[in-house]
Structure formats: C-alpha cells, structure tokens
Amino acid sequence: QLQLVESGGGLVQPGGSLTLSCTASGFTLDEYRIGWFRQAPGKEREGVSCIGDTESQPFYAESVAGRFSISRDVAKNTVYLRMNKLKPEDTAVYYCAAEYYTTVASMCVTPNVDAWGQGTQVTVSS
C-alpha cells in the first residue's frame, strides 16, 4: 500500500525559511515521481515542484522558481522541499504525492496521482 507522510509545516515570518519532508512507504522513490502541491483557501490546487530520478531536472512552478528547492534521499525514501524567502502568498496546505511512470512536468501540471499525503499547513505571516 502506497503511503506518504508529510512533516515540517508551521508558522514563519515573511522572508523566512521552512523545510518540508515527505516520507514514502510501500514503494521506492526509484519507481515513482514525487511532487509537492499546495492549496490555499478559495484557490485551485497548484503543482509546486516535482522530482524524478537523477537523470531528469526537477520541475518548479514559476511562482516558486529560485526560492524553493526539491531534493530526495533514496536511502531514507524521503523527499524534501526547502522553501526560502517565503511570502504571505505561499500560505497553503502543502501535500506530497506519488505518480507512477510520468514526467516531472506532466505530474506537476496535469497530475494523475496514485497516492496523496495528508497535508501540512504552512502559514507565512508577521
């Protein structure tokens, strides 16, 4: 059974940083693409960043490019999202997801996800 557990959300001031973690079980990162998505109240879900194997470059949404960085630790079966220079508009519930046999761009833009995590709240406010 595919399972994803997120952690690391919280309250941070504008300009601050947070690192989210997504730990997978029931499958390995080599089999699936992993992505971070977010949804703010009243807004549609947005693909933030997606990562595949070492042969492909990660995908970043334009709204976070240059500020967020995605990485993975295969030994820990965990994907991280480092978020720098946070803005109030980054406030949302962040979800990680897994999708089999896709490209990172396709996963982030037109997801067809096989498993979702439970979500973690990120609030950027002074």
N, C-alpha and C positions, 0 to 999 in steps of 0.2 A: 504494500500500500504506500502510495506516494504521500509524504508529509513534509511540510515546510513550517518552520517556526522562526518568526522574526523577533528581534530584540533591539534595544538601543534608542528607542524614541524618547521624547521628552520635551521640556520647555527650554528654549535657548533664545538669547537676545539677538537682534539683527546684527549681522556680521560675524556671528559665532559659527561653531562647527559641531557636527554630530556624526557618529558612525553607526550605521545600521548593520545588523548581522542577520543572515538568513541561513539556517542550518537545515540541510535536507536529510531525509531518511527514507529508506525503501528504494533508493536508486542512487546512481553516482552522477557527479557533475559531468563526466565524460559522455553520458548518454543524453543529457537534456540541456537545453538552453535555459538560463535563469535570468529573469528580469525583475526590475523594480517598477512598480506602478504606484500612482497616488491618486487620491480622490478627495477633493475639498467639498465642503457643503455647497450644494446647488450647482456643482460643476461636473462635467463628464470625467471619467477615468482617463488618466494620461500615462502613457508609457514613458518612464523617466530614463531608464538605462537598461540595456540587456547585454549579456555576455555569453560567449560560447567557448569553444576550445582555443588553444593558444595560437591557432592558425588564422583566426579572424579578429578584426578590431572590434572592440565594444561599440555599441550604439548609444548615443546620448541625444536626448531631446534638445532642441535649440534653447529652450528656456533654462537648461542647467549646464550646457556645454561650457567647459572652462572652470566651473565651480564644483561639480560633482565628479567623483572618480569611482568606478566599479572595479572590483577585483575578486579573485576567488582563491581559496586554499583547498586544493583537492584532497589533501591528507585529512583535513577536518570536515570535508564535504560542506563547506560554508562559503557563501558569497557575501561580500561586504559592499556597502555604499557609503563612501566618505563624502560628506556634504560640507563644503566650505562656503564662506561668505553668504550665509543664509539670509533670506529676505522674508518679510511677512507673507508674501505670496507663495512661499514654499510650504506654508502651513497646510497640512492634509493628513489623512490616514495613508500610510505607506504600506503596500503589500508586495511581497515577493511571490513569484510564480515560476512554474516549470513548464516547458513545452518541448515536445519531442520532435526531432527531425525538422528543423526550420532554420532560417537565418536570423541573426540578431535583429536586423532591421525589420523583418516581417513580424517577428514576435512583438516588438515594441509598438509597431504602427497598426498592425492588424492581428492582434493576439488570438490564438486558438489554444488556450491554456489547458494543460492536463491537471494541474493542481495549483491551488492558491494557499497562501498562509493566512493567518487570522488577522493580520494587520497590526501596525503600531503607530500611535499618534505622534506627529511631530508638530509642535507649535512654536512659531517664531514671533516673539513679541517682547516689547520692552516693559 
